Amino acid sequence: MPFHKSEEFLKVVLSHIKFPFDRDDIKSELEDHILDKIDCYINQGYDEVEAENLALKDMGNPKEIGLELNKEHNFIIGWIWKLTSYAVIILIIINILP
């Protein structure tokens, strides 16, 4: 993404996400939203810089977004889910081998 302010926005949001395995998905989804908004503003006649500024303004406060997303992507539940997934795979392999 060549938009520098958008990159800073994403860094702030992602700095509040404690579960590391969700960061890439969150970043990708937010990038898509930002790019869609930028494209919309460019189609309305704004230049790229102004379109990026308006898109980020529409997105809201990156710190608040990061804190809310962190609540949704709970660190403890995320690790329980990850470890449970590995345990299921190991149990399937153990049951298939004999």
Backbone torsions as a table, in degrees:
resi	resn	phi	psi	omega
1	MET	NA	119.4	-176.8
2	PRO	-80.4	3.6	-176.4
3	PHE	-91.3	110.1	-173.8
4	HIS	-68.8	-39.1	179.7
5	LYS	-66.1	-34.4	178.3
6	SER	-65.3	-40.0	177.9
7	GLU	-62.4	-41.9	177.6
8	GLU	-64.2	-41.6	177.2
9	PHE	-56.7	-48.7	-178.8
10	LEU	-64.8	-38.7	178.0
11	LYS	-60.9	-41.6	179.6
12	VAL	-65.3	-46.6	179.6
13	VAL	-59.2	-51.0	-174.8
14	LEU	-68.5	-22.2	178.6
15	SER	-66.4	-16.6	-179.3
16	HIS	-98.1	-5.7	-179.9
17	ILE	-87.4	114.5	-174.7
18	LYS	-82.4	-29.7	-178.4
19	PHE	-86.2	108.2	-170.8
20	PRO	-64.8	-27.2	-175.4
21	PHE	-73.7	-14.2	179.3
22	ASP	-95.8	-12.0	-174.1
23	ARG	-60.0	-43.6	-178.4
24	ASP	-63.7	-41.8	178.7
25	ASP	-65.5	-41.7	178.7
26	ILE	-64.1	-45.1	179.7
27	LYS	-59.7	-45.4	-179.4
28	SER	-61.5	-44.4	-179.3
29	GLU	-66.3	-43.1	178.3
30	LEU	-64.9	-39.7	176.7
31	GLU	-58.8	-43.4	178.6
32	ASP	-60.5	-44.4	179.2
33	HIS	-62.6	-45.2	-179.2
34	ILE	-63.7	-45.7	-179.6
35	LEU	-64.1	-37.8	176.3
36	ASP	-61.8	-43.5	179.2
37	LYS	-66.4	-39.9	177.8
38	ILE	-62.1	-46.1	178.6
39	ASP	-59.5	-40.6	179.0
40	CYS	-61.1	-45.8	179.9
41	TYR	-68.8	-36.3	176.6
42	ILE	-64.2	-40.3	177.5
43	ASN	-65.4	-22.8	177.1
44	GLN	-85.0	-3.9	175.4
45	GLY	108.6	1.1	178.7
46	TYR	-79.2	152.0	174.2
47	ASP	-77.9	170.3	-173.4
48	GLU	-60.8	-40.2	-178.2
49	VAL	-65.6	-47.5	179.8
50	GLU	-67.4	-37.4	178.4
51	ALA	-62.7	-41.4	178.1
52	GLU	-64.8	-44.8	179.1
53	ASN	-59.0	-44.9	-179.8
54	LEU	-66.6	-40.3	179.9
55	ALA	-62.5	-43.4	-179.8
56	LEU	-69.0	-34.5	175.8
57	LYS	-63.0	-41.6	177.8
58	ASP	-62.8	-34.9	-177.1
59	MET	-66.2	-37.1	179.5
60	GLY	107.3	-165.8	-177.2
61	ASN	-76.4	120.0	-176.7
62	PRO	-64.7	-32.2	178.8
63	LYS	-66.4	-45.5	179.0
64	GLU	-63.0	-41.1	178.8
65	ILE	-62.2	-45.4	179.3
66	GLY	-60.6	-42.8	-180.0
67	LEU	-65.7	-41.3	178.8
68	GLU	-68.2	-41.3	177.7
69	LEU	-64.9	-34.8	177.8
70	ASN	-63.9	-35.2	176.3
71	LYS	-65.0	-40.1	-178.9
72	GLU	-72.2	-34.1	-179.5
73	HIS	-105.5	65.4	-173.4
74	ASN	-57.8	131.8	-177.7
75	PHE	-59.5	-49.1	-176.7
76	ILE	-68.0	-47.2	179.4
77	ILE	-63.9	-37.4	177.6
78	GLY	-60.2	-45.2	179.2
79	TRP	-68.4	-39.0	176.7
80	ILE	-60.7	-43.9	178.8
81	TRP	-61.8	-45.4	-178.4
82	LYS	-63.2	-48.0	-179.4
83	LEU	-66.4	-37.7	177.6
84	THR	-64.1	-39.5	178.4
85	SER	-61.2	-44.4	178.2
86	TYR	-64.9	-39.8	179.5
87	ALA	-63.3	-40.9	178.5
88	VAL	-63.6	-43.6	179.1
89	ILE	-61.3	-44.1	179.6
90	ILE	-63.7	-42.9	179.3
91	LEU	-64.3	-38.8	177.9
92	ILE	-63.7	-44.2	-179.5
93	ILE	-64.1	-43.5	-179.9
94	ILE	-63.1	-37.4	-179.6
95	ASN	-76.8	-24.4	-179.3
96	ILE	-82.5	-37.9	-174.8
97	LEU	-61.1	-45.7	-177.4
98	PRO	-72.3	NA	NA
